[in-house]
C-alpha cells in the first residue's frame, strides 16, 4: 500500500504510471469496444436505459494498486454482484450452520429467477439464485428496517472503500416489477426459510440490488476477497477470513448464471456477474478483476466482460487449475509501479 490510503489519491497516482498492465488493459479495451453483440437488460425498466457503449476494465491488487481503463467511474446498479457479499454478511452474523439450514450450496440447473426449491429440503439451491439471495437478505442484521439498510450500506462501503448509496429510480423500478420475487419469497415463507416479514425483506433486497458502484469499486471489492477479506486500499476488514473460502467456492460453481460450468472450464476463476453488465472475478492472493459493459448474452452475462476475462485468463494463466503455466503473469506486469 502507499502511505496515502485514500482511494481517489491512489487512483490518480496509478493513472500517471506507465505500467505494462495499463497497456494490456488499454489493448483489451480497444479490441473489444467494437464488439456489438448482446442486448441490455429490459425486464427491469431502469436497466433498459443503460448506455450499450459504456465499457470499463479495472484491476486492483492485494497491495492496493489499481489500474482502470474506459468508463471506470460510470455508476451502475450492482444487481446480482451484491449476492456474494450479503451471503458473507449472513455467515459473519449467524455462522455457517444456521445459514446452511436456510440456503443450500449446489448449482441449480434452473434459471436464476425460478420459483423452485430443493424438493428434499425446501431450501433454495444456492445464495446466487434469487430465492437464495432473498433468504440471505432476510438474515441481514438490524433491529428494524432502517437499521438493516444501514447494515447493508456499511457492508458495501467496507468492501468498496468509500460510502455507497441506493439509486432510488432503480429501487422503484425493481419494486414495481418484482412480482416474481414476491412469489418466491412467499413460497419460502411457507417452508420456514425466511421470517414473517416478507415485505420488509423484499424491500431490503430491492435496495440491495439498486446500490450504485462503478467498475473501479468492483475491482477493489474483488481484491478484498483476494486479500482474505481485508480491503487492500483502506485496511478495513470486510468479512471474517474463515468465510472468504465459502464465498469464493460458490462464486466458482454458481456465480455466472447458466454459464457457470463453461466459465469454470474456460476461465477458471471465482466470479459473479449481474444483469447490469458487471462481471467481478477474483484471483486469490493476487488481484480483483472487474469489467462493466451492459449488453448481455442470452444467459444474462456481459458479452464484452466474458471476452475480456477469457483472454486475461488464457494470456496470463489465471485458471485455478493451470498449475504449470510458464508465461507472463499479471503480477509481473504490476511490478514496475510498486512503491
Secondary structure as GFF3:
##gff-version 3
##sequence-region A 1 339
A	DSSP	alpha_helix	7	15	.	.	.	ID=ss1
A	DSSP	alpha_helix	20	33	.	.	.	ID=ss2
A	DSSP	three_ten_helix	45	49	.	.	.	ID=ss3
A	DSSP	beta_strand	56	61	.	.	.	ID=ss4
A	DSSP	beta_strand	66	70	.	.	.	ID=ss5
A	DSSP	beta_strand	76	77	.	.	.	ID=ss6
A	DSSP	three_ten_helix	79	82	.	.	.	ID=ss7
A	DSSP	alpha_helix	83	94	.	.	.	ID=ss8
A	DSSP	alpha_helix	96	102	.	.	.	ID=ss9
A	DSSP	alpha_helix	130	137	.	.	.	ID=ss10
A	DSSP	alpha_helix	145	160	.	.	.	ID=ss11
A	DSSP	alpha_helix	168	176	.	.	.	ID=ss12
A	DSSP	alpha_helix	179	190	.	.	.	ID=ss13
A	DSSP	alpha_helix	198	209	.	.	.	ID=ss14
A	DSSP	beta_strand	212	213	.	.	.	ID=ss15
A	DSSP	alpha_helix	215	226	.	.	.	ID=ss16
A	DSSP	alpha_helix	241	254	.	.	.	ID=ss17
A	DSSP	three_ten_helix	257	259	.	.	.	ID=ss18
A	DSSP	alpha_helix	260	266	.	.	.	ID=ss19
A	DSSP	beta_strand	270	273	.	.	.	ID=ss20
A	DSSP	beta_strand	278	283	.	.	.	ID=ss21
A	DSSP	beta_strand	287	292	.	.	.	ID=ss22
A	DSSP	alpha_helix	303	316	.	.	.	ID=ss23
A	DSSP	alpha_helix	330	334	.	.	.	ID=ss24
A	DSSP	three_ten_helix	335	337	.	.	.	ID=ss25
###
